[in-house]
Amino acid sequence: MISFALTLKRMLTGLIHAFKEKNFRTLFILTVMILLSGTLFYYRVEHFTVIDALFFSVMTLTTVGTAELAPHSDMGKLFTIVYTFAGIGIIFGFIYYIARGIHASSASRGKRPDPDA
């Protein structure tokens, strides 16, 4: 549990540091919009719960995937194909800026990030 708390603290520090950049703020808005659009689609068309729809959207766009949830309709499958291609770059850019923020905040404190942490 301590490891989780420390990792969460580093991620939040990186997020705060990343917000100082205009490009990140744009990516943040795009990330929220694409996650909301996916969540609304899966909630309305595939009849997932809101939490399941958000979970599926995040799992899809981070390319993790999940065997428990999948679109069942043809419309849902087609949407997921387009959604994945449209969203992966946005999500990876978002993650990149957070990682860069973690690195920058560690460097500004005069210590290198621990690669084993």
N, C-alpha and C positions, 0 to 999 in steps of 0.2 A: 504494500500500500504506500509505503514511503517513496518507493521508486516511481509509482504513478504520480504522486503529488509533485515530486521534483521534475518529472518530465512535463507535467501540465504547467508548472511554473515557467519552465524554459520556453514552452510553446507560447504561453501568454506574453512573455517578455519579447519573444520574436515577433508576435503579432502586433504589439504596441510599437515596437521599433519599425516594423514594416509600414504601419499607418502613416509614418512621416513622409512616405513617397507617394506622389500623385498617381503613378501607374498602379500601385497596389490598391489605392482607394477605388480606382476604376475597376480593377479585377475583383475587389471585394463586392462591389455592387453587382457586377455581372454574375459572380458566384451565387449570391443570394437570389438573384432573379432566375438563374437557370435551375437552382434547387427548388425554388418555389413553383416554377412552371412544371417540373417533373413531378413534384409532390401533388400538385393539383390534378395533373393528368391521371396519374395512377390512382388517386383517390376517387375521381369521378368515373373514369372509363373502366379501370380494372377492379374497382370497389375494394381497394386496400384500405386499411385504417390509415389515419394521417401519419402515425408513427411508422407503420410499415411502408407507406409510400415514400416518406423522407428517407428511411433506411435504404430502400431499394434504389432511390435516386443517388444517394451517396455511394453505395456499393457499385453501382453501374459506372458512375463517372470516375471513380478512383480505380477502376478495372479490377476490383477485388472480386466482385460477383458474389452470388449467394444461391445455393441450391434450394433454399426454402421458399423463395418468392420468385415468380416469373410471370411475365404477361401471358394471358391466355387468349386474348382476342388477336385477330390479325392486325387491327388498328394499333393495339398495344405493342405488338412486335415491330411493326413498321416505325412507330414513334420511337421505340427504344433504339433502333438502328440510327435514326437521324439524331436523336438526343445524345447518343454516345459520341458520334463524330463531332457534333457541335460543342459538346461540353468538356471533352477530355483536355483539350488545350487550355481552356480557361481554368479548370481545376488544377492542372499541373503548374500553370503559371502562378496561381494562388499559393500553392504549396512551396514553390521555388522562392517566392518573396518572403514567406514565413521562415524558411530555412536560412535565407540570407539575413533576415533580421536577427535570428538566433546567433548566427556567426558574428554579425556586427556588434550585437550587444555584449557578446563574450569578449570580443576584441577590444571594445571600448573600456571594459573593466580590467584589461591588461592580462587576461588569461585566455589560453586557447581552449576551444570546446573539446571535451573529452570524447573521443570517437567510440569508446566502450560504454558510454552512459546511455 
